[in-house]
């Protein structure tokens, strides 16, 4: 089945930090569309148990008061999020995010923090149907100038949304980008999930090495983690 003919899901997290080993999830969303089913979405608001920095509140709009008054217990919510994603992946359904390495790593370290089974524990093997809108965009259009942040990439592909940096909206945007990529690059349908997963690992490594070389022109200590989708704790960080 072609990607655009089947069911696919997008997901996103909004957090307390850019550092995935330290970040706590404040909001998360999973949206599904395509195939024979209706559009569906599920969202979570979590009390992260730590102060939410003002700079991250400015991005996603959730402050301590709202999280404490309306947010769910993190252990319960994280287990639900992980269980939802695991079911999607076990079905082999495409699971799309923008900069998957960040969200996947944040979720992993949150699950470890609360003594919950990790995604690896919940799956029978690698998460082959994971897809990264950022990695795919960079591979499909390597030399395009300009920002590769979510809003800029969305605009490039004609994906226009309100409520940027709201988890559900960003998940929908990631899906829109990948849909557009498949419309413009039909050869992507020639990749089965395992081959595309391994290709994304290789592409991400190449992209991060190129970005690191560029950054080191002004910052000799710059480091861009090449691993995908899980960034190791000892060199965690969002490129």
N, CA, C and O of each residue as an XYZ file, in Angstrom:
956
protein
N       0.833     -1.192      0.000
C       0.000      0.000      0.000
C       0.879      1.257      0.000
O       1.884      1.325      0.707
N       0.486      2.238     -0.797
C       1.219      3.493     -0.813
C       0.972      4.268      0.484
O      -0.087      4.170      1.104
N       1.983      5.034      0.864
C       1.904      5.782      2.122
C       0.642      6.628      2.183
O      -0.061      6.604      3.193
N       0.337      7.373      1.131
C      -0.785      8.303      1.150
C      -2.140      7.602      1.125
O      -3.166      8.243      1.355
N      -2.163      6.313      0.852
C      -3.417      5.565      0.840
C      -3.738      4.934      2.194
O      -4.854      4.462      2.411
N      -2.777      4.923      3.093
C      -2.942      4.209      4.354
C      -3.132      5.113      5.551
O      -3.052      6.337      5.453
N      -3.383      4.485      6.673
C      -3.515      5.186      7.946
C      -2.130      5.588      8.430
O      -1.193      4.791      8.373
N      -1.999      6.811      8.903
C      -0.734      7.259      9.479
C      -1.029      8.177     10.653
O      -2.096      8.785     10.732
N      -0.068      8.267     11.561
C      -0.227      9.066     12.777
C       0.913     10.049     12.910
O       2.040      9.777     12.495
N       0.608     11.191     13.491
C       1.628     12.163     13.844
C       1.641     12.343     15.353
O       0.635     12.112     16.023
N       2.783     12.756     15.880
C       2.852     12.993     17.320
C       3.845     14.096     17.628
O       4.724     14.406     16.824
N       3.690     14.680     18.800
C       4.567     15.773     19.205
C       4.514     15.899     20.722
O       3.529     15.523     21.358
N       5.578     16.427     21.281
C       5.608     16.772     22.702
C       6.050     18.221     22.861
O       6.845     18.726     22.068
N       5.540     18.873     23.870
C       6.031     20.180     24.307
C       6.573     19.993     25.710
O       5.945     19.331     26.535
N       7.727     20.566     25.988
C       8.474     20.182     27.178
C       9.009     21.379     27.960
O       8.674     22.531     27.685
N       9.851     21.066     28.943
C      10.441     22.093     29.800
C      11.856     22.484     29.386
O      12.413     23.425     29.951
N      12.454     21.788     28.413
C      13.863     22.020     28.112
C      14.204     21.522     26.709
O      13.538     20.635     26.176
N      15.249     22.101     26.117
C      15.764     21.617     24.829
C      16.650     20.388     25.008
O      16.942     19.687     24.039
N      17.078     20.126     26.234
C      17.960     19.000     26.540
C      17.105     17.753     26.793
O      16.411     17.683     27.807
N      17.146     16.775     25.891
C      16.207     15.650     26.018
C      16.391     14.792     27.255
O      15.433     14.165     27.707
N      17.587     14.745     27.813
C      17.771     13.937     29.018
C      17.211     14.624     30.259
O      16.994     13.974     31.281
N      16.975     15.936     30.178
C      16.454     16.705     31.309
C      15.002     17.118     31.126
O      14.308     17.373     32.110
N      14.535     17.188     29.901
C      13.210     17.732     29.602
C      12.101     16.883     30.207
O      12.167     15.654     30.207
N      11.093     17.553     30.715
C       9.871     16.901     31.187
C       8.752     17.251     30.211
O       8.642     18.394     29.766
N       7.937     16.278     29.889
C       6.837     16.510     28.960
C       5.713     17.257     29.671
O       5.264     16.858     30.745
N       5.267     18.346     29.050
C       4.168     19.148     29.581
C       2.886     18.855     28.803
O       1.823     18.686     29.400
N       2.978     18.795     27.500
C       1.835     18.398     26.679
C       2.316     17.419     25.619
O       3.488     17.419     25.239
N       1.403     16.591     25.150
C       1.702     15.646     24.075
C       0.431     15.419     23.278
O      -0.679     15.601     23.779
N       0.613     15.019     22.038
C      -0.543     14.746     21.185
C      -0.200     13.660     20.181
O       0.934     13.554     19.714
N      -1.199     12.861     19.861
C      -1.123     11.878     18.775
C      -2.340     12.100     17.906
O      -3.465     12.136     18.405
N      -2.126     12.249     16.608
C      -3.240     12.439     15.675
C      -3.158     11.378     14.588
O      -2.067     11.017     14.146
N      -4.290     10.891     14.168
C      -4.334      9.880     13.124
C      -5.232     10.314     11.987
O      -6.266     10.945     12.211
N      -4.843      9.978     10.765
C      -5.689     10.274      9.616
C      -5.363      9.312      8.478
O      -4.349      8.614      8.502
N      -6.241      9.290      7.487
C      -6.029      8.434      6.332
C      -6.598      7.045      6.539
O      -7.034      6.692      7.635
N      -6.588      6.262      5.472
C      -7.128      4.924      5.544
C      -8.640      4.955      5.675
O      -9.292      5.920      5.276
N      -9.187      3.888      6.238
C     -10.644      3.759      6.336
C     -11.225      4.408      7.579
O     -12.445      4.512      7.706
N     -10.372      4.846      8.502
C     -10.856      5.377      9.779
C     -11.054      6.890      9.729
O     -10.509      7.571      8.860
N     -11.834      7.397     10.662
C     -12.022      8.829     10.813
C     -10.752      9.470     11.375
O      -9.910      8.792     11.965
N     -10.628     10.777     11.184
C      -9.549     11.501     11.838
C      -9.729     11.372     13.347
O     -10.850     11.386     13.856
N      -8.621     11.248     14.042
C      -8.686     11.040     15.488
C      -7.506     11.743     16.138
O      -6.422     11.816     15.560
N      -7.717     12.256     17.332
C      -6.607     12.862     18.070
C      -6.742     12.569     19.548
O      -7.847     12.411     20.066
N      -5.608     12.500     20.219
C      -5.564     12.304     21.657
C      -4.502     13.241     22.207
O      -3.397     13.313     21.669
N      -4.827     13.952     23.265
C      -3.893     14.921     23.834
C      -3.744     14.703     25.331
O      -4.629     14.154     25.988
N      -2.613     15.141     25.852
C      -2.321     15.031     27.282
C      -1.754     16.356     27.786
O      -0.936     16.982     27.112
N      -2.187     16.775     28.961
C      -1.585     17.877     29.702
C      -1.072     17.277     31.000
O      -1.828     16.654     31.746
N       0.209     17.465     31.268
C       0.872     16.791     32.380
C       1.437     17.822     33.359
O       1.974     18.851     32.949
N       1.311     17.538     34.638
C       2.035     18.295     35.652
C       3.437     17.700     35.724
O       3.603     16.598     36.248
N       4.454     18.400     35.211
C       5.779     17.792     35.105
C       6.497     17.592     36.427
O       7.507     16.890     36.479
N       5.996     18.196     37.493
C       6.623     18.001     38.800
C       7.843     18.867     39.037
O       8.485     18.761     40.082
N       8.175     19.728     38.074
C       9.279     20.674     38.206
C       8.789     22.013     37.670
O       7.835     22.049     36.893
N       9.421     23.112     38.069
C       9.021     24.409     37.523
C       9.185     24.447     35.998
O      10.163     23.937     35.452
N       8.222     25.053     35.338
C       8.309     25.229     33.883
C       8.996     26.563     33.623
O       8.468     27.605     34.012
N      10.151     26.559     32.978
C      10.865     27.822     32.753
C      10.043     28.803     31.926
O       9.334     28.393     31.007
N      10.129     30.086     32.240
C       9.358     31.087     31.489
C       9.620     31.040     29.988
O       8.718     31.296     29.190
N      10.858     30.714     29.600
C      11.171     30.692     28.174
C      10.458     29.565     27.432
O      10.165     29.691     26.242
N      10.177     28.465     28.129
C       9.417     27.400     27.472
C       7.912     27.666     27.549
O       7.166     27.296     26.642
N       7.472     28.305     28.626
C       6.071     28.736     28.684
C       5.771     29.675     27.528
O       4.692     29.617     26.939
N       6.730     30.546     27.199
C       6.542     31.486     26.091
C       6.351     30.756     24.765
O       5.733     31.290     23.844
N       6.878     29.543     24.668
C       6.751     28.767     23.429
C       5.420     28.035     23.370
O       4.677     28.160     22.397
N       5.117     27.259     24.433
C       3.924     26.415     24.357
C       2.731     26.914     25.159
O       1.641     26.351     25.056
N       2.919     27.966     25.959
C       1.791     28.610     26.614
C       1.335     27.997     27.923
O       0.354     28.459     28.506
N       2.023     26.963     28.404
C       1.624     26.306     29.655
C       2.543     26.769     30.778
O       3.761     26.609     30.698
N       1.947     27.348     31.834
C       2.749     27.788     32.981
C       2.514     26.847     34.159
O       1.714     25.915     34.079
N       3.225     27.110     35.249
C       3.133     26.239     36.422
C       1.703     26.147     36.949
O       1.239     25.064     37.305
N       1.012     27.270     36.999
C      -0.339     27.284     37.560
C      -1.276     26.377     36.768
O      -2.032     25.602     37.354
N      -1.232     26.467     35.467
C      -2.100     25.645     34.633
C      -1.722     24.171     34.743
O      -2.594     23.310     34.862
N      -0.411     23.878     34.702
C       0.028     22.488     34.782
C      -0.357     21.860     36.114
O      -0.767     20.700     36.162
N      -0.224     22.630     37.205
C      -0.543     22.089     38.525
C      -2.046     21.942     38.727
O      -2.494     21.013     39.399
N      -2.823     22.850     38.153
C      -4.270     22.811     38.339
C      -4.948     21.781     37.434
O      -5.927     21.150     37.831
N      -4.423     21.613     36.213
C      -5.122     20.794     35.219
C      -4.307     19.594     34.740
O      -4.850     18.692     34.103
N      -3.012     19.578     35.043
C      -2.156     18.530     34.523
C      -2.343     17.196     35.223
O      -2.666     17.143     36.410
N      -2.139     16.141     34.489
C      -2.287     14.794     35.027
C      -1.005     14.319     35.697
O       0.070     14.883     35.491
N      -1.142     13.283     36.492
C       0.025     12.659     37.122
C       0.975     12.180     36.030
O       0.543     11.470     35.123
N       2.256     12.546     36.087
C       3.154     12.208     34.985
C       3.343     10.717     34.756
O       3.414     10.275     33.610
N       3.424      9.944     35.815
C       3.653      8.513     35.624
C       2.497      7.862     34.875
O       2.713      7.047     33.979
N       1.279      8.219     35.240
C       0.106      7.649     34.574
C       0.025      8.110     33.123
O      -0.213      7.306     32.222
N       0.225      9.414     32.903
C       0.116      9.959     31.546
C       1.226      9.430     30.636
O       0.970      9.095     29.480
N       2.440      9.355     31.143
C       3.549      8.851     30.331
C       3.333      7.401     29.927
O       3.660      7.004     28.809
N       2.783      6.616     30.843
C       2.492      5.226     30.517
C       1.436      5.139     29.421
O       1.515      4.274     28.548
N       0.454      6.026     29.463
C      -0.567      6.062     28.417
C       0.018      6.469     27.069
O      -0.286      5.862     26.042
N       0.857      7.497     27.080
C       1.470      7.960     25.830
C       2.299      6.844     25.209
O       2.168      6.543     24.022
N       3.150      6.236     26.023
C       4.011      5.167     25.517
C       3.190      3.978     25.016
O       3.512      3.381     23.988
N       2.137      3.643     25.744
C       1.284      2.540     25.315
C       0.596      2.832     23.994
O       0.473      1.949     23.145
N       0.145      4.073     23.817
C      -0.493      4.468     22.559
C       0.487      4.367     21.395
O       0.152      3.819     20.345
N       1.686      4.888     21.578
C       2.694      4.835     20.506
C       3.100      3.396     20.206
O       3.300      3.031     19.048
N       3.221      2.585     21.249
C       3.609      1.186     21.044
C       2.575      0.446     20.210
O       2.928     -0.353     19.342
N       1.297      0.710     20.471
C       0.247      0.048     19.678
C       0.336      0.455     18.213
O       0.194     -0.385     17.324
N       0.566      1.723     17.962
C       0.703      2.206     16.581
C       1.873      1.518     15.888
O       1.751      1.059     14.752
N       2.996      1.451     16.577
C       4.196      0.862     15.985
C       4.057     -0.643     15.797
O       4.547     -1.190     14.810
N       3.398     -1.311     16.726
C       3.207     -2.758     16.571
C       2.319     -3.076     15.370
O       2.472     -4.124     14.742
N       1.397     -2.176     15.053
C       0.584     -2.340     13.851
C       1.393     -2.081     12.578
O       0.957     -2.421     11.477
N       2.558     -1.483     12.736
C       3.355     -1.119     11.564
C       2.876      0.154     10.903
O       3.220      0.425      9.753
N       2.085      0.941     11.616
C       1.550      2.179     11.070
C       2.614      3.275     11.109
O       3.318      3.386     12.112
N       2.762      4.089     10.061
C       3.713      5.195     10.104
C       3.428      6.117     11.290
O       2.283      6.504     11.525
N       4.478      6.463     12.030
C       4.375      7.355     13.179
C       5.343      8.503     12.948
O       6.558      8.335     13.047
N       4.798      9.665     12.640
C       5.554     10.798     12.127
C       5.734     11.874     13.194
O       4.788     12.211     13.906
N       6.936     12.408     13.302
C       7.185     13.597     14.118
C       8.174     14.483     13.365
O       8.801     14.054     12.396
N       8.300     15.706     13.821
C       9.288     16.626     13.262
C      10.456     16.672     14.232
O      10.311     17.141     15.361
N      11.601     16.191     13.803
C      12.770     16.002     14.659
C      12.481     14.903     15.684
O      12.514     15.119     16.896
N      12.200     13.727     15.150
C      11.848     12.561     15.970
C      12.871     12.282     17.061
O      12.497     11.873     18.160
N      14.144     12.493     16.783
C      15.185     12.170     17.761
C      14.961     12.915     19.076
O      15.274     12.389     20.145
N      14.429     14.119     19.009
C      14.177     14.861     20.238
C      13.017     14.249     21.023
O      13.177     13.893     22.191
N      11.851     14.126     20.385
C      10.671     13.633     21.092
C      10.850     12.196     21.570
O      10.462     11.860     22.689
N      11.434     11.351     20.731
C      11.647      9.949     21.100
C      12.592      9.848     22.299
O      12.382      9.035     23.199
N      13.629     10.680     22.299
C      14.594     10.652     23.402
C      13.985     11.203     24.683
O      14.184     10.636     25.758
N      13.248     12.299     24.582
C      12.581     12.852     25.766
C      11.674     11.798     26.390
O      11.705     11.591     27.603
N      10.869     11.129     25.566
C       9.962     10.113     26.087
C      10.747      8.978     26.750
O      10.372      8.504     27.822
N      11.821      8.550     26.121
C      12.629      7.466     26.688
C      13.117      7.829     28.090
O      12.959      7.043     29.024
N      13.703      9.005     28.240
C      14.282      9.378     29.536
C      13.202      9.675     30.571
O      13.435      9.503     31.767
N      12.037     10.114     30.134
C      10.919     10.276     31.064
C      10.459      8.909     31.579
O      10.208      8.756     32.775
N      10.347      7.928     30.703
C       9.926      6.593     31.127
C      10.931      5.992     32.108
O      10.546      5.376     33.102
N      12.217      6.173     31.824
C      13.256      5.692     32.736
C      13.140      6.397     34.085
O      13.266      5.766     35.134
N      12.904      7.688     34.052
C      12.821      8.491     35.282
C      11.742      7.968     36.225
O      11.909      8.002     37.444
N      10.643      7.487     35.665
C       9.519      7.022     36.489
C       9.464      5.506     36.614
O       8.465      4.962     37.084
N      10.514      4.825     36.204
C      10.576      3.384     36.355
C       9.558      2.635     35.502
O       9.123      1.542     35.864
N       9.179      3.225     34.369
C       8.218      2.609     33.458
C       8.937      1.867     32.340
O      10.081      2.193     32.027
N       8.287      0.870     31.730
C       8.912      0.202     30.578
C       9.196      1.211     29.470
O       8.340      2.032     29.140
N      10.381      1.152     28.905
C      10.730      2.047     27.805
C      10.040      1.584     26.525
O       9.404      0.531     26.497
N      10.170      2.372     25.482
C       9.597      1.958     24.206
C      10.264      0.676     23.715
O       9.597     -0.182     23.137
N      11.554      0.538     23.935
C      12.236     -0.701     23.541
C      11.663     -1.904     24.279
O      11.536     -2.990     23.712
N      11.318     -1.701     25.554
C      10.718     -2.774     26.344
C       9.342     -3.170     25.809
O       8.933     -4.325     25.921
N       8.641     -2.214     25.233
C       7.260     -2.428     24.804
C       7.147     -2.993     23.388
O       6.075     -3.442     22.982
N       8.240     -2.973     22.642
C       8.210     -3.400     21.243
C       8.997     -4.694     21.064
O       9.872     -5.026     21.864
N       8.669     -5.407     20.003
C       9.344     -6.682     19.720
C      10.657     -6.496     18.965
O      11.427     -7.444     18.811
N      10.910     -5.295     18.502
C      12.128     -5.015     17.741
C      12.224     -3.523     17.499
O      11.522     -2.752     18.154
N      13.070     -3.092     16.578
C      13.207     -1.661     16.298
C      11.888     -1.042     15.847
O      11.051     -1.725     15.256
N      11.700      0.236     16.120
C      10.457      0.920     15.728
C      10.505      1.304     14.250
O      10.635      2.479     13.907
N      10.400      0.299     13.381
C      10.668      0.507     11.963
C       9.749      1.512     11.293
O      10.135      2.108     10.288
N       8.532      1.724     11.819
C       7.625      2.636     11.125
C       7.719      4.083     11.618
O       6.881      4.911     11.262
N       8.736      4.395     12.435
C       8.995      5.790     12.795
C       9.426      6.575     11.555
O      10.194      6.084     10.727
N       8.916      7.799     11.445
C       9.298      8.661     10.340
C       9.576     10.058     10.880
O       8.888     10.543     11.778
N      10.597     10.695     10.313
C      11.040     12.005     10.786
C      10.893     13.008      9.645
O      11.625     12.952      8.657
N       9.931     13.932      9.795
C       9.686     14.918      8.747
C      10.908     15.786      8.481
O      11.144     16.183      7.340
N      11.690     16.088      9.519
C      12.873     16.927      9.346
C      13.961     16.187      8.572
O      14.545     16.741      7.641
N      14.232     14.960      8.946
C      15.252     14.169      8.252
C      14.871     13.984      6.789
O      15.711     14.134      5.902
N      13.611     13.661      6.537
C      13.168     13.426      5.166
C      13.246     14.699      4.335
O      13.645     14.659      3.171
N      12.866     15.829      4.927
C      12.959     17.099      4.198
C      14.403     17.428      3.843
O      14.701     17.805      2.710
N      15.294     17.284      4.813
C      16.702     17.599      4.552
C      17.298     16.691      3.483
O      18.139     17.123      2.695
N      16.865     15.438      3.455
C      17.375     14.514      2.454
C      16.801     14.811      1.074
O      17.504     14.721      0.068
N      15.523     15.163      1.032
C      14.862     15.407     -0.253
C      15.300     16.714     -0.893
O      15.279     16.843     -2.117
N      15.699     17.689     -0.073
C      16.027     19.027     -0.586
C      17.249     19.551      0.159
O      17.172     20.504      0.934
N      18.385     18.892     -0.104
C      19.593     19.127      0.695
C      20.088     20.561      0.657
O      20.607     21.062      1.655
N      19.939     21.215     -0.456
C      20.629     22.491     -0.640
C      19.704     23.703     -0.562
O      20.103     24.814     -0.911
N      18.476     23.492     -0.106
C      17.564     24.622      0.039
C      18.057     25.539      1.153
O      18.381     25.087      2.251
N      18.106     26.814      0.855
C      18.542     27.782      1.855
C      17.391     28.142      2.783
O      16.222     27.918      2.467
N      17.741     28.697      3.916
C      16.729     29.160      4.847
C      16.541     28.227      6.026
O      17.193     27.189      6.136
N      15.637     28.622      6.900
C      15.401     27.902      8.149
C      14.823     26.515      7.890
O      14.065     26.299      6.943
N      15.201     25.588      8.755
C      14.602     24.249      8.739
C      13.772     24.021      9.995
O      13.536     22.879     10.388
N      13.334     25.094     10.619
C      12.441     24.951     11.759
C      11.037     24.615     11.259
O      10.722     24.792     10.083
N      10.204     24.129     12.176
C       8.915     23.575     11.791
C       8.061     24.544     10.981
O       7.518     24.164      9.943
N       7.932     25.780     11.432
C       7.073     26.716     10.721
C       7.583     26.989      9.317
O       6.799     27.047      8.369
N       8.893     27.158      9.178
C       9.464     27.458      7.865
C       9.309     26.287      6.909
O       8.971     26.470      5.740
N       9.560     25.074      7.414
C       9.430     23.889      6.569
C       7.965     23.671      6.199
O       7.653     23.313      5.063
N       7.073     23.887      7.155
C       5.642     23.761      6.867
C       5.222     24.730      5.767
O       4.509     24.349      4.838
N       5.661     25.977      5.871
C       5.309     26.969      4.853
C       5.833     26.557      3.480
O       5.156     26.748      2.469
N       7.032     25.996      3.448
C       7.619     25.555      2.176
C       6.727     24.524      1.492
O       6.608     24.520      0.266
N       6.108     23.661      2.270
C       5.268     22.601      1.701
C       3.779     22.954      1.676
O       2.939     22.099      1.397
N       3.458     24.219      1.969
C       2.072     24.649      1.897
C       1.216     24.180      3.052
O      -0.004     24.082      2.920
N       1.842     23.886      4.191
C       1.106     23.465      5.384
C       0.928     24.690      6.276
O       1.894     25.175      6.866
N      -0.288     25.186      6.374
C      -0.548     26.416      7.124
C      -1.479     26.120      8.286
O      -2.609     25.673      8.090
N      -1.005     26.369      9.485
C      -1.778     26.096     10.692
C      -1.695     27.277     11.648
O      -0.801     28.119     11.556
N      -2.651     27.314     12.564
C      -2.571     28.252     13.679
C      -2.080     27.483     14.898
O      -1.900     26.266     14.841
N      -1.867     28.186     15.984
C      -1.476     27.558     17.256
C      -0.150     26.805     17.156
O      -0.031     25.689     17.661
N       0.838     27.406     16.513
C       2.144     26.766     16.443
C       2.664     26.492     17.847
O       2.400     27.251     18.779
N       3.398     25.406     17.985
C       3.964     24.945     19.251
C       2.883     24.536     20.242
O       3.111     24.515     21.452
N       1.729     24.218     19.728
C       0.722     23.473     20.474
C       0.855     22.050     19.956
O       0.886     21.837     18.744
N       0.933     21.077     20.850
C       1.354     19.727     20.456
C       0.516     19.152     19.318
O       1.063     18.575     18.378
N      -0.802     19.303     19.395
C      -1.653     18.745     18.345
C      -1.371     19.416     17.006
O      -1.263     18.735     15.986
N      -1.252     20.729     16.998
C      -0.989     21.447     15.752
C       0.349     21.025     15.149
O       0.461     20.838     13.938
N       1.354     20.878     15.995
C       2.671     20.506     15.479
C       2.679     19.076     14.954
O       3.386     18.776     13.992
N       1.897     18.187     15.576
C       1.783     16.821     15.066
C       1.111     16.817     13.700
O       1.530     16.092     12.798
N       0.061     17.633     13.549
C      -0.625     17.748     12.260
C       0.334     18.322     11.202
O       0.336     17.876     10.055
N       1.138     19.302     11.593
C       2.096     19.890     10.661
C       3.115     18.863     10.185
O       3.449     18.822      9.001
N       3.607     18.039     11.097
C       4.569     17.000     10.719
C       3.958     16.049      9.697
O       4.607     15.678      8.719
N       2.708     15.658      9.928
C       2.014     14.800      8.961
C       1.884     15.502      7.615
O       2.110     14.892      6.570
N       1.522     16.775      7.635
C       1.362     17.520      6.394
C       2.644     17.599      5.587
O       2.623     17.505      4.360
N       3.760     17.773      6.280
C       5.051     17.833      5.595
C       5.359     16.509      4.916
O       5.751     16.483      3.749
N       5.183     15.409      5.643
C       5.504     14.106      5.058
C       4.527     13.760      3.935
O       4.930     13.180      2.927
N       3.259     14.105      4.094
C       2.317     13.900      2.993
C       2.805     14.620      1.735
O       2.803     14.052      0.643
N       3.221     15.875      1.902
C       3.701     16.656      0.755
C       4.968     16.049      0.159
O       5.145     16.043     -1.059
N       5.844     15.543      1.014
C       7.071     14.913      0.526
C       6.757     13.687     -0.327
O       7.396     13.467     -1.355
N       5.784     12.895      0.091
C       5.417     11.715     -0.694
C       4.728     12.108     -1.995
O       4.881     11.420     -3.005
N       3.972     13.201     -1.988
C       3.348     13.668     -3.224
C       4.412     14.129     -4.223
O       4.286     13.894     -5.424
N       5.448     14.779     -3.725
C       6.494     15.321     -4.595
C       7.571     14.295     -4.943
O       8.267     14.439     -5.948
N       7.705     13.271     -4.123
C       8.775     12.276     -4.306
C       8.190     10.868     -4.264
O       8.365     10.163     -3.270
N       7.503     10.446     -5.314
C       6.865      9.123     -5.320
C       7.837      7.973     -5.076
O       7.424      6.888     -4.666
N       9.129      8.205     -5.327
C      10.114      7.132     -5.112
C      10.188      6.713     -3.647
O      10.674      5.625     -3.339
N       9.709      7.571     -2.739
C       9.722      7.205     -1.329
C       8.875      5.964     -1.072
O       9.155      5.207     -0.142
N       7.847      5.746     -1.883
C       7.013      4.566     -1.706
C       7.760      3.282     -2.028
O       7.270      2.188     -1.750
N       8.946      3.414     -2.614
C       9.754      2.233     -2.894
C      10.488      1.708     -1.672
O      11.074      0.627     -1.713
N      10.460      2.469     -0.583
C      11.108      2.047      0.655
C      10.100      1.300      1.527
O       9.032      1.832      1.829
N      10.427      0.079      1.930
C       9.607     -0.565      2.943
C      10.004      0.022      4.301
O      11.039      0.683      4.391
N       9.208     -0.199      5.369
C       9.498      0.452      6.651
C      10.908      0.198      7.177
O      11.553      1.127      7.663
N      11.398     -1.029      7.093
C      12.720     -1.318      7.623
C      13.802     -0.583      6.844
O      14.730     -0.025      7.429
N      13.678     -0.586      5.536
C      14.680      0.092      4.711
C      14.646      1.598      4.958
O      15.697      2.236      5.029
N      13.441      2.175      5.091
C      13.352      3.612      5.327
C      13.887      3.969      6.707
O      14.534      5.003      6.870
N      13.626      3.134      7.690
C      14.141      3.364      9.038
C      15.673      3.413      9.019
O      16.278      4.332      9.571
N      16.280      2.435      8.390
C      17.744      2.383      8.320
C      18.296      3.543      7.487
O      19.358      4.086      7.789
N      17.561      3.914      6.437
C      17.995      5.053      5.630
C      17.955      6.340      6.438
O      18.864      7.165      6.342
N      16.889      6.519      7.247
C      16.803      7.723      8.065
C      17.936      7.794      9.081
O      18.447      8.876      9.369
N      18.330      6.651      9.624
C      19.477      6.642     10.533
C      20.723      7.149      9.833
O      21.464      7.962     10.384
N      20.955      6.666      8.611
C      22.143      7.081      7.858
C      22.045      8.543      7.444
O      23.030      9.276      7.528
N      20.883      8.972      7.003
C      20.713     10.366      6.585
C      20.888     11.310      7.769
O      21.533     12.352      7.648
N      20.319     10.949      8.904
C      20.444     11.792     10.092
C      21.915     11.940     10.489
O      22.367     13.040     10.806
N      22.647     10.848     10.472
C      24.067     10.913     10.823
C      24.812     11.854      9.879
O      25.609     12.679     10.324
N      24.555     11.734      8.585
C      25.210     12.605      7.605
C      24.815     14.065      7.825
O      25.664     14.955      7.772
N      23.542     14.307      8.070
C      23.062     15.674      8.277
C      23.666     16.302      9.524
O      24.066     17.466      9.507
N      23.733     15.540     10.594
C      24.274     16.070     11.844
C      25.773     16.340     11.744
O      26.274     17.316     12.304
N      26.474     15.483     11.037
C      27.907     15.718     10.843
C      28.137     16.985     10.029
O      29.055     17.754     10.315
N      27.306     17.201      9.019
C      27.425     18.422      8.229
C      27.111     19.659      9.050
O      27.802     20.672      8.936
N      26.073     19.587      9.878
C      25.715     20.715     10.727
C      26.806     20.985     11.751
O      27.142     22.140     12.014
N      27.353     19.935     12.321
C      28.428     20.100     13.306
C      29.645     20.766     12.691
O      30.247     21.645     13.307
N      30.011     20.363     11.498
C      31.158     20.978     10.815
C      30.904     22.457     10.580
O      31.808     23.279     10.730
N      29.677     22.797     10.212
C      29.330     24.202      9.996
C      29.418     24.992     11.301
O      29.984     26.085     11.327
N      28.867     24.449     12.371
C      28.864     25.152     13.653
C      30.266     25.316     14.222
O      30.557     26.301     14.902
N      31.121     24.358     13.944
C      32.479     24.420     14.497
C      33.346     25.492     13.851
O      34.461     25.745     14.307
N      32.851     26.117     12.808
C      33.569     27.253     12.239
C      33.600     28.416     13.213
O      34.522     29.231     13.194
N      32.578     28.490     14.070
C      32.521     29.563     15.068
C      32.566     29.050     16.502
O      32.860     29.804     17.430
N      32.274     27.765     16.677
C      32.282     27.167     18.017
C      32.975     25.806     17.940
O      32.340     24.813     17.584
N      34.267     25.746     18.268
C      35.015     24.492     18.142
C      34.459     23.343     18.983
O      34.751     22.180     18.709
N      33.665     23.657     19.999
C      33.131     22.614     20.873
C      31.745     22.133     20.444
O      31.164     21.267     21.098
N      31.219     22.677     19.369
C      29.864     22.316     18.943
C      29.751     20.815     18.695
O      30.637     20.193     18.108
N      28.639     20.254     19.158
C      28.411     18.814     18.968
C      26.968     18.585     18.568
O      26.051     19.102     19.206
N      26.766     17.817     17.523
C      25.432     17.468     17.046
C      25.314     15.949     17.070
O      25.934     15.256     16.264
N      24.525     15.448     17.985
C      24.403     13.999     18.159
C      23.921     13.352     16.862
O      22.890     13.750     16.321
N      24.661     12.350     16.354
C      24.282     11.726     15.080
C      23.268     10.604     15.218
O      22.704     10.156     14.220
N      23.025     10.139     16.449
C      22.180      8.965     16.644
C      20.706      9.290     16.353
O      20.244     10.410     16.572
N      20.000      8.298     15.863
C      18.577      8.427     15.557
C      17.936      7.057     15.690
O      18.491      6.094     15.161
N      16.804      6.910     16.361
C      16.003      7.988     16.951
C      16.333      8.306     18.405
O      15.819      9.288     18.940
N      17.178      7.504     19.064
C      17.456      7.730     20.483
C      18.840      8.344     20.661
O      19.850      7.765     20.262
N      18.865      9.527     21.269
C      20.127     10.210     21.551
C      20.667      9.698     22.878
O      19.969      9.773     23.889
N      21.906      9.174     22.903
C      22.468      8.645     24.153
C      22.561      9.708     25.240
O      22.782     10.886     24.962
N      22.391      9.272     26.471
C      22.355     10.221     27.581
C      23.646     10.997     27.740
O      23.629     12.176     28.094
N      24.778     10.334     27.477
C      26.042     11.007     27.750
C      26.338     12.143     26.781
O      27.160     13.011     27.075
N      25.671     12.143     25.621
C      25.850     13.247     24.689
C      24.505     13.794     24.241
O      24.323     14.171     23.084
N      23.565     13.830     25.181
C      22.231     14.298     24.836
C      22.251     15.734     24.375
O      23.159     16.494     24.714
N      21.262     16.099     23.613
C      21.134     17.481     23.184
C      20.381     17.571     21.879
O      20.462     16.673     21.041
N      19.663     18.633     21.710
C      18.904     18.839     20.469
C      19.748     19.657     19.536
O      20.161     20.763     19.885
N      20.014     19.143     18.360
C      20.853     19.863     17.414
C      20.153     21.104     16.893
O      20.719     21.836     16.081
